[in-house]
Amino acid sequence: MSHLAEPAPASGGAAAAAVRRPASHGWLALVLAVALILSLLSISIGAGDFSFAGLLAGTDTQAWQLFAVSRVPRTVALLLAGMALAVAGLIMQMLVRNRFIEPSTAGTIESATLGILVVMLLAPDTPVLGKMLVATAFAMAGTLAFLGLLRRIPLRSPYLVPLVGLILGGVVQAVTTFFAVRHDMLQTLHAWTVGDFSGVLRGRYELLWIGFGLAGAAYLAADRFTVAGMGQQFTTNLGLDYRRLTLAGLLIVSAIASVVVVTAGSIPFLGLIVPNVVSLLFGDNMRRSVPWVALLGGVFVLACDIAGRLVDYPYEIPIGTVVGIVGSVLFLVLLLRGRRAA
């Protein structure tokens, strides 16, 4: 869709573009270098004895086993989860047209958790893929309920939108907790949903590649989601099906949220913080933003996981807790910044 490409600068177009391109390449090289350093650091940290020297020497078979079974799968899982959730947040913000929305502020994560509880109660032997599909269905229903509430509530301020989502998520979480307590499943549910990658091993994280594929699909459809974010009338005038695009975007968001929750638990505020930072740095062109959002999302999750592993080494603070603390602070900063800008 060439008519949605980023417009050329009004004056000195070629020169301005040439100035921006090296700057963009500089940022890319910096972020990739940080991602590589954090990945190596993530692989090297842990309670088990491990060293790159023994690994490269090829004499330490235990180091190779630890490297292949635990350290690399955990690092890859962190990157995949961060990339997918950050892109899911970007899609949601585009479709809802509000910068303070992401799966954890729209009831999506809580609805996916309710779906996991239903499966655990009714069919506990269901394979992980089945749990993911049921969680996706519940997440989609919760997200549609959120959008339905937005249509019925007079929203005089953009700050009311995340408030509605947080209230809906709180209600769904209360229902989930009630049934979990009634059936003595609260600890089991907590173990499933707390954001924690300490149990990630080879063979237990591969579902996250589905989330990565969905993030790639979002990149391919970035122009269409951008059009859908401009409203139903504008989308229809361009010959696109607004309802179908919206449902496709919400399905991607719900599936990504469910994959991450089933694999590693809830990671709040990630999809809110990263897209806003990318928007401040590189603008609102979604096709250009998606790769940056994915890359910075992976780096952010890696950094938070490493921090949680080093604060009380050799013990760990779950990444959901670390990201929740950092994300809530940044969320408040964005809210205050938005109010001053208004």
Secondary structure, DSSP 8 states (H G I E B T S, - for coil): -GGGS----SSSHHHHHHHHHHHHHHHHHHHHHHHHHHHHHHHH-SSS---HHHHHHT--HHHHHHIIIIIHHHHHHHHHHHHHHHHHHHHHHHHHT-TT--GGGTTHHHHHHHHHHHHHHH-TT--HHHHHHHHHHHHHHHHHHHHHHHHHS--SSTTHHHHHHHHHHHHHHHHHHHHHHHTT-HHHHHHHHB---TT--TTSSTTHHHHHHHHHHHHHTHHHHHHHTT-HHHHHHTT--HHHHHHHHHHHHHHHHHHHHHHH-B-TTHHHHHHHHHHHHH-S-HHHHHHHHHHHHHHHHHHHHHHHHHTTTTS---HHHHHHHHHHHHHHHHHHHHHHH-
